[in-house]
Amino acid sequence: GELNASHTYISGPSPERPPSQQFGMLGVNWKLENGTFRIDRIIDGGAWDSELRSPLSVTGVEIKEGDYVLAVNGIPLDAGKEPWASFQGLANRAVELTINDKPSFKGSSKLIIKTMANETRLRNLEWMEKNRLYVEKKSGGRIGYIYMPNTGGQGQTQLVKQLYAQMDKDAIIIDERFNSGGQLSDRFLEFLMRPRIGYIYSRNGNIADWPDRANFGPKAMLINGWSASGGDALPFGFKILEAGPIVGTRTGGALIGPAMGHSNIDNGGHTVPSGRIMGKDGQWFSEGHGVDPDYLVIADPSKLAKGEDPQMDKAIELLLEELKKNPPEEMNRPAFEER
């Protein structure tokens, strides 16, 4: 069979692994200062999403940025090691922190918090919120921002949660950079591209859209080479539907699938993907190449380090131009009928 295909994997028997321990995490950036560790910044997820919070952001935890963490469970932090060394084996555990606003045990206080096992999702939520605020500021509040982490269940939940909060925006940027895939993206495209059927005029004089759970403004999509599988399918469908401009760099090109697996007698395994995608024009999806953007924009690290996002800026520019040419539709009710 064809081995030059995505979602084709071979795994050996499970190797013996030494015992391991997870580190407890606080959801913070650390800084070594005055010979000990202080909290440089507490990572804050989006205010719109309560699924995850730093243990130090919980109501009632009296600690702030700039405070020193002097000890964990009574054992002083070693400035010669990473701060996480003091949290080895303490993931998802209640721990006692000794803290102070100066690098001294004199006048210090103690508090009990429950650590996290992983900060990745928390930091991702913070990145999403920063992007949303970036678009809000650059567009004067006219353009909404939705991040699609994947095309699985989490991605669907995020799409609904974020779109419902921004249905009143004049336009929407769909950011699917780093999209890890999942399933094919028809449900996402149906929801994003819902057409307006009409309006609902209420007795109190209000006019509402029909359907009322949709955004009818122009859309733009951001892509990059870390988007693959379902992260290929989403912009592939977006382009076929001519839903709006696509900005960034081409996607990963991994859309032969799915990775249906079989177990071997030695406890290893292999997958045999069973399908390939083609467009309605009868052309194969470009496996190994991916979806090309309409506007090639490189994510310049020097600009990203300054808080700029060239890809986002281009999408904002395109949508503002479109809104200038085709402003949002305003609907006034027709004259009342004589009945």
N, C-alpha and C positions, 0 to 999 in steps of 0.2 A: 504494500500500500504506500501511499504518499506520506513521507515523513516530514517534508518541508511544509508543515502546517502548524498554526498556533493551536494551543490547548492540547498538544501532544506531549504527554509527560511519562517518564519512567522513574519509578522510585525503588530503591533497594530495600532489603529487610530492615526493620527498625534497629538502628545500632544501640548498643548499650551506652547510656549517658550517665555521667557522674551526677550526684545530687546537686541541685541548684536552689538558690533562694532569690526571691524577688525583693527589690528594694522598695521601701516605702517612699512615696513622693508627696510633696507638699503643694505642687502647682506654683512654683516660684522660680525666679532667676536669682541665683546667689551671687554674692560679691565678697571677696576676701579683703578685709579692711581692718587695720589695727590688730593684726595677728589672729583674727577670728572671722567667722562668717556672719554676714548680715543679709537681710532680705532686700535685694535691690528692687524687685518688682513682683507683685502678686499677679499671676496670670488670670485674666478675667474673660470668661466666655461671653457670648452675646447676651445682652440684657433680654432679648426676645426668646432665648432658649434656656430653660432651667434644667436641662438634662444633666448638666455637669457643672460643678463649681470647685474651686480650690478649697481645701479644708480650712484655709485661713480666711476665706470669704464668708464662712457660715456665720449667721447671726449669733452674737454672744461671744464669739472668739475675739478677745481683745489683744490684737496684734496688728501692726501696721508696717508699711514699707519703711525701711531704714532701721528697723529693730534688729538686734543681734540675737541669734540662736546660739546659746552658750553650751547647752547640754541636751542630750536625748536620753530619757529614762535615767537621768542622774549621771550619765557618762559624758564628760566634756568632749566637744567636737575637736578633732585633730586637724590643725591647720595644714599639716603636711600631707593630708589625704583629701580626696574629693569629699564634699559634705555628705554625699549619698552613702559613703562608707558607714556612717553612723546609723543608717536606716536599713542595713542589710537584714533581710528576713522579716521586715516589719511592714510589708505591703498589706493594706487593708486591715491594719491593726491600730488599736488605740495606743497612743504614745504620750509621754509627758515631755513637754518642751520647757526648758528653762530659758527665759528671754529677758532682755533688758534694752533700754534705749541707748546704752553705752556698753563698751566691751569689758564689762566687769560683773562678777557675781554679786557684788555689793548692791543691794537694792533691787535685785532681780525678782522676777515672779515666775510662777509655773502655771501651765495650762495643759489641758488634755484635748487632743484632737485625734481624729481617725485619718490615717494616711490614705493615699491613692496607690493603686498598683501601676498606673500608667498615666502619663500626662499628654499623650499624643492627641487624643480627641479634644481635650481642653484647649490646647494650643491651636488646633485647627479651628475651633469655634471662635477663638480670639481673632485669628487671621480673617475668617469670614466676616466678622463684625467690622474689622478695620476696612476691609474692602467695601462693605456696604456704606460705611460713613464716607469713604473716599469718593464713591460715586455720588452720594447725596450732596457732598460739598461741591464737587466739580460740575454737577449738572444743575445746581440751584434747586435741588429737591425734585426735579422732574423725572429722573430715571431711577428705577428700582434695580436691585441687584439680587440674584439668586445663585447660590453655589450648589452644584450637583456633585457630591463626593463619589457616587456610584450609581448604577442603574438597578440596584437591588431594593430591598424593603426599606433600608435606611434612606436611600436616595428618594424614594417616593414620599416618605414621611417628611423629609426636608423640603421637597418641592411644594407640597401642600402647605406646610407651615409657613414657608417664606413667601410664597405667592399670595396666600390669603391676606398676609399683612401688608401687601404692596399692590393690591389690585387697583388702587386709585392713582398709581403712577402713570405718566404719559407714555413711558416706554420701559422696557426691561432688558437688562443684560443677563444672559445665562452663562455662567462661568463653569465650564466642565474640564478645566485644566486639572490634571492629576486624577481624573475619573478612573476608578479601578474596575469598572464594569459590573457585571451581574447578569441581567437578562437583556433581551432586545428592548428597544426604547419606545415602542409604539404607544404605551400608556402615557409616557412623559410627553411625547409630541402631541397626543390628543388633548392633553390638559393644557399645554402651553399654547396651542394653536386653535383653541375653541373659538368659533366664529360668533359674532353677534347675530342673534336672530331678530331681536327687537327690543322693546322697552316695556316696563310695567309702570303704569301711571296709578298712583295710590290716591285714595280719597282725600288725604291731607295735602295733596298737590306735589308730592315728591315723585321724581322720575328715576327709576332704577333700571339697570341693564338686565337684559334677558339673553343668555343666562347670567345670573348675578355672581357666579364664582368663576371669574375670568378676567384677563387683562387683554384689551383689544388693541393696544398700542403696538408700535414697531418693536422688533426684537433684534438682538445681536448676540452672537455666541463667541466665547473665548475657548480656544483649544491649544493643546501642546503635545509633545511627543510622549508624555507620561500618561496620556489618555488612550486606553486600549480596550478591546473586546466590546462590552456595552458602551464604553467610552469612545469607540469608533462608530458604533451604530447610531448613537444620538446625533452627532454632526452629519453623518451620512444621510440620515432621514431628514434632518433640518435643511440640508442643501437640496435634496430632491424636492421637498415641499416649497422651496424658495421662500423660506420663512424669514430670512434676513441675512445680513452679512456675517461671515465667519472670519474672526481675527485671531492671529497668533502664528503657530508653527504646526506642521502636519502631525496628525495623530500616529499612534504606534503601528497600526495596520495588523491587528490580530483578531480577525472576525470569522475564522473557521472554528466551529465548535459545535456543541458545548463539550466540556471536559468530562465526559462520562467515563467512569473508571471501572476497572476490574481488578480483583485481588489475585495475586499469584500464590502458589502453594508455599513459597518461602516467606510469606508475609510482605513481599514487595507488591508492586502494582504498576499498572499502565493505563493510559487513557486512549480512547479511540474517538476523536471528534467525528460527528456524523453529518454535518451540514455546512453549506457555504451560502453567503448572501449575494444576491444580485439585485440591481435596481430595476425599476419598472420599465426602463429602456432596454432591458435584456443584457446589460453590461455587468460583469463580475465586479464585486467590491475589490479594490486593489490590495490584496493580501500582501503584507510585508512593506507596503508603502503608506497606506492610511489615507485619511481625508486631508486634502490640501485646503488651506485657508483661502478666502477671497482676498484677504489683505495680510501679506506676510509681515509680521512684526516680531522681532526678536526680543526676548525678555532680557534686556541689558542689565547685568548684575550691578554695574556702577550706578545705574539709576534706581534699581530696586533698593540698594543700600541707602539711598537718600530719601526713601519713602515714595518714590515715583513708580508708576506702573505703565510703561509705554503701550502695552497691549490694551489695558483698560482705557487709557486715554484715547486710543484710536476708536474703540467701540463707542465711547461717549461722544466723540466728535461726529461719528457717522450718524448716531441716533439723533443728536441735536440738529444736524443738517436735515434729516428726514422730517423731524417735527416742524422745522421751519417751512419746508416745502408742503407738508401735509399736516397742518395742526389738528389736534384732537377734535373729534366731531362733537358738536353741541346740538342737543336735540330739544326742541320745544314741542309741546303737545299741539296736536291739531285743534281746530275749533271744535267746541262741544257740538254734538249732534242734536238735532231737534227730534225728540222721540215721543 
